[in-house]
């Protein structure tokens, strides 16, 4: 068994965000589900790494700065000459809902698997205790087969977690994603979904029916998040609900699901039972709602602990000191 150097590696695309702040002005930020999750994981005391590729454009140094600020290992994130970073424009519509416009067709991240040797990526993932990715890299990377080859190679040595996290605009035909679920089922240790993701893929149905469907498809551990409603978990042949803490002051829901994943995985790596892992995920997501932006900058172990403890009447979540 290989010596584990890192707690969590994420695979995905980091994006440059232009956020509309009114009167024709945009504020630059850096985002992406994998960046959000790794940032939250770092605040919970996990050591993290990233598999990606970044572009060579005016935003490279800002993006690298944020990744370094979050203490994310970048040994497998090459900068590709002449390739742009993915960009999106974010504006809030009259109904207070975010609208997104993406420019990512030709981005560097699409090349992440064909600009690095597969054997080095496999060795890198084997050096981590857990791996997290979503359907976003499945949609955007050029060499999807290599990702599956990597998953098959590390299965059983590294915990594999997948967040469905559907971006409708990235899939011409959703049946393609449904077909990929059949390939993923035997490889995954944990599947994270929201009720919205499920509705996009399979139409409106009861959450209990959705849970039964995913288990029939061969997923061993399934977590369905439902906003403020209790999180639904299938684990070791059992189904149960885990309460969500009440949040007084919701500032920004961006990245809450990514924070959930970080909390769940952090508890899992400390050998907590799946009920406690989901409670930890719920508490981490709840704290992330109270700060602006997707990276959960206000997240601290103490704040998470305070919301976690009432959800589980026993035990405490112990964290290692930040390296």
C-alpha positions in Angstrom: 0.0 0.0 0.0 1.4 3.3 -1.1 2.3 5.9 1.4 -0.4 8.6 1.4 0.9 12.1 0.9 -2.4 14.0 0.6 -5.9 13.7 2.0 -7.9 14.8 -1.0 -7.2 15.3 -4.7 -9.8 17.0 -7.0 -10.1 16.8 -10.7 -11.7 19.7 -12.6 -11.6 23.1 -14.2 -10.9 26.4 -12.4 -12.7 29.3 -14.0 -12.3 33.0 -14.1 -15.5 34.7 -12.8 -16.7 38.1 -14.0 -19.4 39.1 -11.5 -21.7 41.9 -12.6 -21.6 44.6 -9.8 -23.8 47.1 -11.7 -23.3 50.2 -13.8 -21.4 48.2 -16.4 -18.7 47.0 -14.0 -17.5 43.5 -13.4 -15.5 42.1 -10.5 -13.0 39.4 -11.2 -12.9 36.3 -9.1 -11.8 32.6 -9.4 -14.2 29.7 -9.0 -15.1 26.2 -10.1 -16.7 23.3 -8.1 -13.3 21.6 -7.6 -11.6 24.8 -6.3 -14.6 25.4 -3.9 -14.5 21.9 -2.5 -10.7 21.8 -2.1 -10.7 25.2 -0.4 -13.4 24.1 2.1 -11.5 20.8 2.7 -8.3 22.8 3.4 -10.2 24.9 6.0 -11.2 21.6 7.7 -7.6 20.6 8.0 -7.2 18.4 4.9 -4.1 18.5 2.7 -5.3 18.9 -0.9 -4.1 18.6 -4.5 -5.5 19.3 -8.0 -5.5 17.6 -11.4 -6.2 20.2 -14.0 -4.5 22.5 -16.6 -4.5 26.2 -16.6 -4.3 28.7 -19.4 -1.7 31.2 -20.4 -3.6 34.5 -20.4 -3.9 37.7 -18.3 -5.7 35.7 -15.5 -3.1 33.0 -15.0 -1.2 34.7 -12.1 -4.4 35.6 -10.3 -5.7 32.1 -10.6 -2.4 30.6 -9.4 -2.3 33.0 -6.5 -5.7 31.8 -5.3 -4.7 28.1 -5.6 -1.5 28.8 -3.7 -3.4 30.8 -1.1 -5.6 27.7 -0.5 -2.5 25.5 -0.1 -3.6 23.3 -3.0 -0.7 21.2 -4.4 -0.3 22.2 -8.1 2.3 19.6 -9.2 -0.2 18.2 -11.7 -1.6 21.5 -13.0 0.5 22.6 -15.9 0.2 26.0 -17.5 -0.5 25.5 -21.3 1.0 27.9 -23.7 -1.5 29.7 -25.9 -4.5 28.2 -24.3 -7.1 30.4 -22.5 -8.6 29.8 -19.0 -12.3 29.1 -19.0 -14.3 32.3 -18.2 -17.9 32.9 -17.1 -20.0 36.0 -16.6 -22.3 36.0 -13.6 -25.3 38.4 -13.2 -28.2 38.3 -10.9 -31.6 38.6 -12.6 -34.7 40.4 -11.4 -35.8 37.4 -9.4 -32.5 37.3 -7.5 -31.4 34.2 -9.4 -27.9 33.9 -10.8 -27.5 33.7 -14.6 -24.3 32.4 -16.1 -22.7 32.9 -19.5 -19.7 30.6 -20.2 -16.7 31.0 -22.5 -14.9 27.7 -22.0 -15.0 25.9 -25.4 -11.3 26.0 -26.0 -10.0 26.2 -22.4 -6.7 24.7 -21.1 -8.5 22.4 -18.7 -10.0 20.4 -21.6 -6.4 19.1 -22.2 -5.7 18.0 -18.6 -5.5 14.3 -19.4 -3.7 14.5 -22.7 -1.0 16.9 -21.6 0.2 14.8 -18.7 1.3 11.1 -18.6 -1.5 8.9 -17.4 0.9 6.8 -15.3 2.0 9.9 -13.4 -1.6 10.9 -12.7 -2.4 7.4 -11.5 0.6 7.4 -9.1 -0.4 10.9 -7.9 -4.0 9.8 -7.1 -2.7 6.7 -5.4 -0.8 9.0 -3.1 -4.1 10.5 -1.8 -6.6 9.1 0.6 -9.6 10.3 -1.5 -10.4 11.6 -4.9 -13.4 13.9 -5.8 -14.7 14.9 -9.2 -18.0 15.8 -10.9 -19.8 15.5 -14.2 -18.1 18.8 -15.3 -14.7 17.3 -16.1 -16.6 14.3 -17.7 -18.3 16.8 -20.0 -15.3 19.1 -20.8 -12.1 16.9 -20.9 -11.0 15.6 -24.3 -9.8 12.2 -23.2 -12.6 10.8 -21.0 -11.4 7.2 -21.5 -8.1 8.1 -19.6 -10.1 9.4 -16.7 -12.0 6.0 -16.5 -8.6 4.2 -16.8 -7.4 6.2 -13.9 -10.5 5.4 -11.8 -10.1 1.7 -12.5 -6.4 1.8 -11.6 -6.9 3.5 -8.2 -10.1 1.8 -7.1 -9.7 0.1 -3.7 -6.6 2.1 -3.0 -8.1 5.6 -2.9 -11.7 6.5 -1.9 -13.5 7.7 -5.1 -16.3 10.3 -4.6 -18.3 11.8 -7.4 -20.7 14.7 -7.3 -23.3 14.7 -10.2 -23.4 18.5 -10.2 -25.0 18.8 -13.7 -24.5 21.8 -15.8 -27.2 21.4 -18.5 -25.4 23.6 -21.0 -22.4 21.1 -21.1 -24.5 18.1 -22.3 -26.0 18.1 -25.7 -27.8 14.8 -24.8 -28.4 13.9 -21.2 -28.6 10.2 -22.2 -24.9 10.3 -22.6 -24.5 11.2 -18.9 -27.1 8.5 -17.9 -25.0 6.0 -19.8 -21.8 7.2 -18.0 -23.5 6.5 -14.7 -23.5 2.8 -15.5 -19.8 2.9 -16.0 -19.3 4.9 -12.8 -21.4 2.8 -10.5 -18.9 -0.1 -9.9 -16.0 2.4 -9.5 -17.4 4.9 -7.0 -17.4 4.7 -3.2 -19.7 7.7 -2.8 -22.2 9.4 -5.1 -23.4 13.0 -4.2 -26.6 14.3 -5.8 -29.1 17.1 -5.3 -32.8 16.7 -5.9 -32.4 19.3 -8.7 -29.7 17.1 -10.4 -32.0 14.1 -10.2 -34.9 16.0 -11.7 -32.7 17.2 -14.6 -31.7 13.6 -15.4 -34.8 11.6 -14.6 -37.7 14.1 -14.3 -39.8 14.8 -11.2 -40.0 11.8 -8.8 -40.1 11.1 -5.1 -36.7 11.2 -3.5 -37.2 7.7 -2.0 -37.8 6.4 -5.5 -34.7 8.2 -6.7 -32.6 6.6 -3.9 -33.9 3.2 -4.8 -33.1 3.8 -8.5 -29.5 4.7 -7.8 -29.0 1.7 -5.6 -30.4 -0.5 -8.3 -27.9 1.0 -10.7 -25.2 -0.3 -8.4 -24.2 2.7 -6.3 -23.2 1.6 -2.9 -23.3 4.9 -1.0 -25.7 7.6 -2.2 -26.3 11.0 -0.7 -29.2 13.2 -1.9 -29.1 16.8 -0.7 -32.4 18.7 -0.7 -31.6 22.3 0.3 -33.2 22.9 3.7 -34.9 19.5 3.9 -33.1 16.6 5.6 -30.3 15.0 3.6 -31.2 11.5 2.4 -28.5 8.8 2.7 -28.3 5.2 1.4 -25.3 3.4 3.0 -24.6 -0.3 3.8 -28.1 -1.3 2.7 -29.8 1.2 4.9 -31.7 4.5 4.1 -31.9 7.3 6.6 -32.4 11.1 6.9 -29.9 13.5 8.4 -31.2 16.9 9.6 -29.9 20.2 8.2 -28.9 23.0 10.6 -31.1 26.1 10.5 -29.1 29.0 9.0 -30.2 32.5 10.1 -28.4 34.6 7.6 -28.0 33.1 4.1 -25.5 35.4 2.2 -24.6 33.2 -0.8 -25.6 29.6 -1.7 -22.7 29.3 -4.3 -20.4 26.4 -3.4 -22.6 25.0 -0.6 -22.8 21.6 -2.3 -19.0 21.7 -2.8 -18.6 22.5 1.0 -20.9 19.6 1.8 -18.7 17.2 -0.2 -15.6 18.5 1.7 -17.3 18.0 5.1 -18.5 14.5 4.2 -15.1 13.4 2.9 -13.3 14.9 5.9 -15.5 12.9 8.3 -15.1 9.8 6.1 -11.3 10.0 6.3 -11.6 10.1 10.0 -13.6 6.9 10.0 -16.9 8.4 11.1 -20.1 6.5 10.3 -22.0 7.7 7.2 -24.7 9.4 9.4 -22.0 11.5 11.0 -20.4 12.2 7.6 -23.6 13.5 6.3 -24.1 15.6 9.4 -20.6 17.0 8.9 -21.4 17.7 5.3 -24.6 19.5 6.3 -22.8 21.6 8.9 -20.0 22.6 6.5 -22.5 23.6 3.8 -24.5 25.6 6.3 -21.5 27.6 7.4 -20.5 28.2 3.8 -23.9 29.9 3.2 -22.9 32.7 5.5 -20.0 34.0 3.4 -19.9 35.4 -0.1 -18.4 33.5 -3.0 -17.9 29.8 -3.6 -14.7 29.2 -1.6 -16.4 29.5 1.9 -13.8 32.0 3.1 -15.6 32.3 6.5 -15.4 28.6 7.2 -13.7 27.5 10.4 -13.7 24.2 12.2 -15.2 25.9 15.3 -18.1 27.3 13.4 -18.7 23.9 11.7 -18.4 22.1 15.0 -21.1 24.3 16.6 -23.6 23.3 13.9 -22.5 19.7 13.7 -22.7 18.9 17.4 -26.5 19.3 17.8 -27.0 17.1 14.7 -25.2 14.1 16.3 -25.9 13.6 20.0 -22.6 11.8 20.5 -18.9 12.3 19.8 -17.0 15.2 18.4 -15.4 15.8 15.1 -11.6 15.9 15.7 -9.4 17.7 13.2 -5.7 17.5 12.8 -3.9 20.8 13.0 -3.5 22.6 9.7 -0.1 21.8 8.1 
